[in-house]
């Protein structure tokens, strides 16, 4: 949620900031703003709407010169989306300027105290309160900006990533982080600031990711100065060499990032197991598991915590772990898990799953589990992210940057990682013979080719989308391994087309949802040959007898369902445990085409954010 971009150096800041904000649009936002400083005058422009609206307004209303600048895309929390509530915000004196991601929970009491001291406020935001608190501390304590920021942040409760400067010190920007991500790009006599590395990747491959409760003073011509916010202890920057490249964050000829990322799944899945799985040699090597194998083998249970699509990947993993490795698994919404006083012991393993590695509720669950002595393993996509740093061990998915807000390749690569872990543990526990183990490895190794084949259904799926694009409701049904896929398919449709959709276990249809079925209700049924096939066919017949419209995802060559369903999309045959990697493909395509036909913003659906860094 929200996006931060900043620059200080020898280049013109404006084009860097605008392009950087465009690359952060995937994070979700409703307004945007930019501030520039040329050493003498400060230029500020902000507006409700998209970065393109900001660009049009700024070029007409302000001087876009300046070697120092901050830009922001805001996802509204305090105050409606409008020009006034947009960031950046300026202190009462006009000297301090701030941009802020996150929420200051005690802003109201601070605001009342500042009003008593003569401060006035134009916006409804907690951010304007914070910048004036910093100004008040700076004046009252007679300290420099960096110290004032530190003292002020020790008085606030909440989450934040901030960048602030004083126009009287045009060679300095102060940044700080708690809960929201913040990266600093290090160039030659220049620094970049951003919510992730994508805004500055063409300028430098060197970056520092701030830790929670850490701040940095960035000055031209000097090294970054890091300090702990709580106790002022000196920190030393860990400079990472970024592996991202510019091509990965461009559309590459596709109309939308979502479509590009759907089609990247064969490569993404291959990259996820590359170097880890060698079927010919009969092994899986994952250092995070290998180095902690006894913890996993002796665990009483595995708890998987996640949100959204990652939670669905966790549900698939529950079937895989329990079926193959015979380890008890519980899958929890991180947002509920952290608040219900769960029973966690030192014999438990918590697996935290997150695409961004910054999901606030999942991070909170990690910290709680660590405090109770559990071993915590992370599965995420972003190198250097907070979850990667907070967990005891983990595995990256290597999906490459996922820009579309509706997750696609993150889902299939998370399942791939979790499947490899389950297979490895099953082998170590003796649940598999060597021949069965080798068979599974060979099949997983061949999944990218089967996904390629599943993607060839695109034209057929587009025709089906044309039939149902004006539907107001949709039901998704699946059993076993494909029940979570039904949930994920419904979520995709909701997210990007704004059609109400629900996923259910197929057998639960008779316990309520069947009342909804009529000739206007499209029902998507996952009916692969492996796993409860005959029972799902019976469910399809029940739907058909009530005039429901059936879109069936079936195994290649299926004739039974073809004779009943209104539409049939085939996927290649595979073992039941690996079918989710294939059956999800046509559901992703269906959501994409329906959303496109309805005129929806496929990559940036309304009200949603890619990285949910607040509760």
N, C-alpha and C positions, 0 to 999 in steps of 0.2 A: 504494500500500500504506500502511496506517495513515492515521489522520486526526487532525489537530490542530485544536483550537478553544480560543481564549482570549479573555478580556475583562477590561478594567480601565476603570472610569469611574463614572458616577452611577446606572446601572441595576442591577437585580438580575442577577447573572451567571448564575445557574443555568438559567433558561428559555432564555437565549441559547445557552448551551453545549449543552444537551440537543437543542434544535432544530437547532443547527449540526452536532452529531454525526450526527443523523438524515439530514441532507443530504449528509454525507460517507460514508454507508453504502455507496454504490456503489464506494468504493475497495477494499473487501474487508477483513474483520477477523474475529477470533474472540473478542475480549473488549473491555471498555470500562470507563472510569473517569472520575471527576470529583473535583476538589479545589476547595474554596471557602474564602475567607478574609475575615472581617468586620472585620479590624484587631486582633482580640483572640484569637479561637479559629480553628483550622483544622479543616475538616470534609472527610474523605476517604472515598470509596466507590468500589469497583471490583469487577468480577465477570466471570467467563467468560460468554460469550453475547452477546446483542444489546443495542442501546441501550435497547430497551424493558425488558429485564431490569435494566439499570442504573437506569433511571428508577424501576422498582418498588422496587428495593432502597434507593436513595437516599432516596426520600420516606418510607420507614419507619425508616431507621437514622441519618440525619444531619439537622442543621439546614441547610436549603438557603438561608439568608440569606448575603449577602456581595456586595460590589461588585467583587471580584477573583476570578477563577476560571480553571481550566484543565481541559480535557476531552480525552479521547483514545480512539480505537479502534485496537486493536493487531492486527496480522497477525504471528503468532508466528514468530520466528527463533530467538532464544536462550531455550530453555525452553518447555515445553508450554503450551498455553492453559489458564490457571487464574487464580483470584482473585489469588494472590500475584504472579505474573509480569505481571499487568496493570499498566498505567500509570494514574495518576502514581506515581512513586517518590520516596521521602523519604530525605534523608541521615541518617547516624547520629545527628546532634545533634537532628534533627527540625526544623531551621530551613529547609533548602533543599528545594524540590519541583521535579521536572522531568517533562516529557513529551518523547518523542523518537521520531522516525521515522528509519529507516535502520539501519545496522550499524556498530558499533565493532569493527574487525577485530582490534585488539591489546588487547582488553579483558582477556584472560586474564592477560597479563603485568602489566598495571596492577592487576588484582585481587589478584594475589599480593603485589605491593609494598604495597598498602593493608592487606592482612591482617597483614603484618609490622608495620605501624604501629598495629595495634589495631582496625582496622575489621572489622565483621561484616556479613554479607549474608544477607538473607532469601530473595531470589529467585535465579533462574538467569540473569537478564538482564544484558546489557551496559549497559543504561541505568542500573541501580542502581550499577554501577561508575562510570559517568560522573558522576553527581551527587555521589558521595563523593570523586571526584577533584577536582571543583570545590570542594567543601568543604575538602579538604586544602590545596589551593593558597591558598584564601582565608585560612585560619588561618596557614599557614606563611609566606606572603608579606605578610600583613597588609594585603591590598588589598580594595577594594570588589567587589561581586558581578560587575559587568561586566568588570572586569579579570581576575578569577579565571576567568570563563568563557573569556575570550580566551586566557589562559595554558594552561588545561586543554585547549582544543581544538587548540592547537599541539602537544600531546603525543599526540593520538589519530590513528589511521589508520582511514579508513572514510568513511561517508556519514552525514549527519545533517540533520535540521531539529529544533531544540529550542526549548523555551520553559521558562524557569526563574525562580522568584522566591524571595526571602528573606522569611520572615514578619516579620522585624525591619524590613523596608522595604516596607510594604504599598502604596506608591504607585508601584511599579516592577516591570516584567517585562523580562527580557533574553531576546532571541531570536537565533538564528544558523542559518546554512544552508550546506550543502555537499552537492549532489547531490539532495536532496529539496526539493520546492517549499515556499515559505512566503510568505504574503501578509499585509500589515498594513493593516487598514481604518482610515481616519482620520475620526472623527466630531467632534462638538462636545464638547470636554472628555471624550473617551472614545476608546479604541482597541480594535480587534478583531484577533485573530490567527487564521489558519486556513491549512489546506493549499491551499485555493483560495477564491475570493471568495464562493461560494454561501452559507456560513453567515452572512454579514453584509450581503448585498445589499439587504435592506429597510431597513437603518439608514444606509448611506452608499454613494455611488458612487465615492468616492476611495480609491485603494489604492496601496500601494508593494509591489513584488515584490523581495524580497531577491535579490541576486546570489550566486553561489557564493563561499564564503570571506568572507562579509560578516555582520556582526552588528549588532543594533540595541538600544539602550537606550530603553525606552518608559516615560515618566513622565507622570503626570497633570499637566495644566497646562503641559507643556513640549513643544517640538517633538521629533520623533524624532531621536535621535543615532545616526548610522551610522558604523561603522568597519570597516576591513579586518582580518580576523583575523590574517593573517600578519605585517603590519608596522605595524598600529595607525594606518594612514593614514585621514584623515577622508574619508568619502563623503558625497555629497549626494543626498537622496532624489528619485527621479523619480516624481512623483505622477501616476498614470494615472486617467482618468475611465472607469469601467467601463460597458460597453454592455449587459451582461447585465440581464435583468429577471426578476422573481419568477415570472411565469407560465411561463417557460422551464424552471424547475427543479421545477415541480409536475406532477402526473400529468394534469391537465386532463381528468378524467372517464374516462381509461383505467384498466384494472385494474392494469396494470404499465407501468413506464417503457419496457421493451423494446418492447411493442406500440405505445405512443405514438410511439416513435422510428422504428419500421418505417413507420408511417403518415405520419410527418413527412418522409419521403424526397422526395416530389415538391417540397415547399417548400424543403427543404434543398438539393437539386440546383439548383433555380432560384436560390436565394440565392447559391450558389457561383459561378454564371456571371453573375449579374446585375451589370451595369455593366462586365463584362469582355468579354462576347460579344454582338455585335450582328450577327445574320445578315443583316438587310436591308442594312446598310452594308458587310458583308463584311469584318469585322475582329475580332480578339481583342486586347484590351489588357490586359497584365499587367505592371505596373511592374517587378517583380523580374526578368522576362525581358527586357523592353524595354531596361532600363538595362544589361543584361549580354549582349545578343544576340550579340556577337562571340565571347564566351567559349563560348557554347553552340554556335554554328555552327562554331567551330574546334576543338571538343573531339575528342579521339581516341575517347573512349567516355564513357558515363554509367554510374555505379555507383549503384544504389538500395539503401539500407540501411534495414531496418525489422525489426519483430518482430510475430509473431502475424498478426492480420487485416491490419495495415498491410503486412506482407510479401506477403500475397496480392494486395493492391492494386498493389504494386510488380511482381508477376509479370504482372498484366494490362497494366501500363504497358510492360513489356518488349516484349510483342507489339506494342503500339501504336506505340512509338518506332521499333522496327526495321522494322515494316511500312510505316508512313506516312512517317516522317522519315528512315529509312535511317541511323540512328545506332546503333552497337553499344551494347548494354546488358548489364550484369551485375546480378543481383539477389542480395543477400547478407543472411543473418541477421546483424543487428548484433552479436549475442553471439558469433558465430564470426569475423566479419570483424575485430573488434578484437584478436583473439588470434592470428591466423594469419600475422602479418607480411606483409600484402598488398602488392603492388606498386602504388604510387600515384604519379602524376607530376603536374606542373603543368598538363599538358594534359588531365587528367581532371576531370570534374564529378561530385560526389557529391550525390545527392538523398536527404535524410533524411526519412522519412515516419513520423509519429507522431500519434495522435489527441490525446493529452494534451500533447505537447511536453515531457514530462519523463522519457521512457523512458531509464533509466540506460545501457543498452548502446548505444542509438542516439546518446546524447550523447557517450559515449566514442569512438565511431566518428567523429563530427564533429570532435572535437578532434584525433584522430590524422590525419585527412585534411587538416585545416588546417595542421598542423605540416609535412606533406609537400608543401604548396603547392597542393593541389587547391582548386578553387572549390566552395563548399558552399552548396546551396540547400535550404531547409526547406519541408516541407508539413505543416502541423499545424492543429489546430482551436482551440487556446486562445491567445487574445491575451495577450502578455506572458510566455508560457511560456519555459522555458530554451532550447528549440530555436529559438524565434523570436529570441532574443537572441544565440545563439551562431553562427548561420549568417550568411553574407555577404549573402544575400537570400532571399526566400521568398514563399510564398503561403498565406494562410489559407483553410481550406475553408468557413468560415461555416456549418457544420452546426448551430450552436447547441449548448448543453450536452448531452452524451450521458451519461446517468446509469446506464443499464443496463450492467452489466459486459460482457456479450456485445455487441460492437460491430456496429452495423447501418448507420445513416446515415453514420457516419464512413467506412465502406468505400466506399459509393457516391459520396460527395463527394470522397474522395481520388482515386478513378478519374476523376471529372469534372475536377478540377484537372489531373491528369497528362495527360488526353486533350487539354485545351486547350493545354497546353505542347507536346505532340507535334504538334498541328495547326498551331500557330503556327510551329514550327520547320520543318515540312514545307513550308509556304508560303514561308518565307524562303529555304529551300534550293532552291526551284523544283521540288519533287517533285510539286506539285499544279498543275493548271490552275486558273484563277480559278473556272470553273464547278464543278469538282469540290470545290474548297475551299468555295464557297458552299453546295453540296449538303450537305457534312458539317456546316457550321455550322448550317444549317437543321434538320438531323436532331437534332443535339445539343440545340438550343433546344427541340425538341419532346419530348425524353425525359421531362420531368416528367408530361406528359399520358399517356404510355405506361406510366409507373410507376403512375399512378392506376389505369389499366385493369388492370395486373397484380395490383394489390392486391385487385381484385374476385374473385380466386380464393380468397380467405380461407375461405369456407364449404366449398368443395370440399376444400381442403387440410386443414381441420379433420376432415373425414370420413376422409380418408386417414390422418391421424394416429391416429385411433381404431383403425384396423386394425393399425398397427405400433408402438403405444406400448409393448408388452411385448417388443419385439425386444431381443436382446442385442448384435447387431452390425449394421452397415450399411455398404454400399459406395457410393461416389459416383464417377461417371465423367464425364469431359468431354474434349473435344479443342480444341486451339488456344486461342483467347481464353477458352474456357469450362473449360479444365483448372484454372486458378486458382479459378474459381467452385466447381468440385467440391471442391477443398481447403477453401475457405471454408465450404461447406455442411456438410462433415464436421466441421470445427472447431466450428461453431455447435451441432451436435447433441451433440458431446462435452461442450462447455462447460456447457450448461444442462440436459441430460437425463441425463448420465452414461452414455449408451449408447456403446459403443466404435464408432467410425466411422473410415473411411479414405477419402481421395480419391486417385484415380489418373488418369493419362491413359488414355482408353478403349482405346487400342491396346496398352497395357501389361498389360491384363487377362490375356492369354494367357501372360504371363511370370511367373505366380505367383498372383495373386488369384483366377483362375478356379477354383482348387482349393477355395476357400471356398464356392462357390456351390451352394446346395441349396434345397429348398422353404422353408427357414426364413430365407433371407437376402434381405432387401429390398435392391434395387439402384436407386439414383437415377441416372438417365442424362440428361444435358443434350444434347438432340438437335434443336437449332434448324436451320432449313433452310439457313442460311448457314454454310459452313465444314465440309467433310468429312462431309456429311450421310449419304451412302450408306454410308460406312465405319462410322459410328456405328450406323446401322440394322443393319448386319451384326453388330456387337457385341451389339446388343439381341437378335438372333435366337440368337446363341450362348448368351446368358444364359437365354433362354426354353427352349432345348433342354435345359438342365440344371435346369429347374424353379425358377429364381430368380424372385422377385417384382419386377416392374419398375414403378418410378414414373418416368415420362418427363416432362421439361420440353420442350415443343415449341413451334414457331411456330404462331400462330393459323391454323386451317384445315387443319392437317396431318391426313391420313387414313392414311398409310402406317404410322406408329408407333402410331396409335390402334388399328389392327387387330392389333397384337402385344402391346402393353404392358398390364399389369393396371390401371394408372391413368395418366391423361394430364392434365397441367396446361398450359394454353396461355398464352403471352405474346405481345404484339404483335410484328409483324415490324419488323426494323431492320437496318441494316448490321452486318456481323459484328463490327466493332470496338466497337460500342456494345451488343451483346447482354449482356455481363456486368451492365450496369446494370439489366437486366430479369430475367434468369434467376436472379439471386440473391434476388429478392423471394419467390417461393414457397418457396425453401429456408429463408429466415429464418422465414417463417410456419410451416413444417413443424416446425422445431426448437422454436419457441415453443409450439405446441399439444401436441406430444409431451411436452415438459417439464412443462407445466401438468397434463396428464392423469396424469403420473407423480408429481405432488405435489411437484415440485422448486421451489426458490426461484429463480424465473426471473430476477429482477433481481440477485440476489446469490448466484450459484452457489458451492458450497463450494470452499474453497482458492484461489479466484481473486481478483485485485485489478484494479481498473480502470487504475490508474497504477502501473506496475512501476518503482519508483525505486531498487531495489537489484538487483544481478546475480542 
